[in-house]
Amino acid sequence: MPSRPARKPATAPAAAVIGVDSSTQSTKAAVVDAATGRLLAVGRAPHTVTGQGGARESDPEEWWRALRTAVAAALADSGLDPAVVIGIAVAGQQHGLVVLDADGSPLRPALLWNDTRSAPQAVALTAALGRETWLDRTGSVPVASMTAAKWMWLREHEPAAAAAAAAVRLPHDFLTERLSGAAVTDPGDASGTCWYSTATGAYDPELLALTGMRAELLSTVAATGATRAGGLTEQAARALGLPAGIPVAAGTGDNMAAAVGLGLGAEGLLDHPVVSLGTSGTVFAATRNRPHSAPVAGFAGADGTYLPLGCTLNCTLAVDKVAGLLGLDRENAAPGGEAVLLPFLDGERTPDLPAASGLLHGLRHDTTRQQILGAAYEGAVVAVLRALDELPLDAPDAPIRLIGGGARGAMWVETVRRLSGRPLVVPDAAELVALGAAALAAGAATGRDPVALAMEWGTGRGRELPAVPRDTATWNRVTSVLDRATPALLAAHP
């Protein structure tokens, strides 16, 4: 099949940056005009996720291949001379555990954030110090997603692999090291490990000792995500077709990068909530106050702020699964009526039910397929909005910024609008994680504040939807079933 000829941009920029979004399912590389933030092209490459039951794993080498493929596709589509690229940064899925040998090669597939096998280890870690101590030190209570719990699982179930580890990385800093040769992470992504203290801004020696982790195995924590990790190595430059030596930013986690892309750390946007509808459903906001309340994870931001975050495991993929089982297009849905569907197909993180399964309640003879699908939307959105209610914010009536793949779906938007009763802002930009990474790259290349750059670029602007009356009947019906079902789910899956 003949390749598509590269297109020439209408106005070639004097300088461009590349922001990489390495997520659970795929890599996206965005080529961005460094001066205006104009998105010039996006390249994509898929990831393979394997595992049965609670297991979720991927080969980190595939992430590196996908990054190279996505960057090459984006450059080709942009029509740019690669010589104008002045910086690159990676934003990656949080929490994953990558163990490497002395040559920097993975010893085994990475344990992903949504691998729930480490739930017993999270419970044991919590019990060892108590919830309040964990909150005091890290801002979070361990759950199955956290890297430290996954490391404990590896030590218990694959002790030879843990003993052989010459380096331990998060997904984003594994890729940053491949680009720059430097083992560097940032406070945002480090704060999701449960061995980094948001109170001290450093790895906590007692938490390292508790988990059997040696500090020398971990990446150095940079000051902010815009910090230059190093220059693009000759080897990486050849692989990507980019100039050697250009700045590689320290990068950050995907949620932190989305916050940068939205400009959340800027005055006027502090404590403004974001709902991200993707593989998972996440809620977060930038704040100046260090979070200290479970079930919210008290992460650090990439820019010196804090990023309290709630996360549900089951969001768009769970609803798409229900649509597939019913033989319906995802938009062919109606409000659930009496039906309630809790779509906990992969266990759940908020509420903390790692071994839970889905639950359908209130089925009648006249219940339609479209209502069952609508009930799946409602169950997922209620779980996300309940997590949002836990965020410690000082702007309770601020509009919700709705992002992620689900924000492009009419049923998702209207369900969030109906069940929240709050105004929404749906940003026009579809690749906010990659755009946030691009702002970090531009910050490392120019010395500018990446949040200020994103504000100048206007990447957070979009469609504004006024509030509609809240559907309290559906809210109360779903939350009632959820509250009544939770003890049974816990008893059935201790």
ABEGO torsion letter per residue (X at the ends): XBBBBBBBBABBBABBBBBBBBBAABBBBBBBBAAAGBBABBBBBBBBBBEBEABBBBBAAAAAAAAAAAAAAAAAAAGBBAAABABBBBBBBBGBBBBBBAAGBBABBBBBAABAAAAAAAAAAAAAAEAAAAAAAAGBBBBAABAAAAAAAAAAABAAAAAABABBBBAAAAAAAAAAGBBBBBAAAAAAAGABBAAAGBBBAAAAAAAGBBAAABBBBBABAABBAEBBBAAAAAAAGBBBGBBBBAEBBAAAAAAAAAGAABBGABGBBBBBBBABBBBBBBBABBBBBOABBBBBBAAGBBBBBBBBABBAAAAAAAAAAAGBBAABBBBAEABBBBBBAAEBAOBBBAABBBBBBGBBAABBAAAAAAAAAAAAAAAAAAAAAABBBABAABBBBBBEAAAABAAAAAAAAAAAGBBBBBBABABAAAAAAAAAAAAAAAGBBAAAAAAAAGAABBBBBBBBBBBAAAAAAAAAAAAAAAAAAAAABX
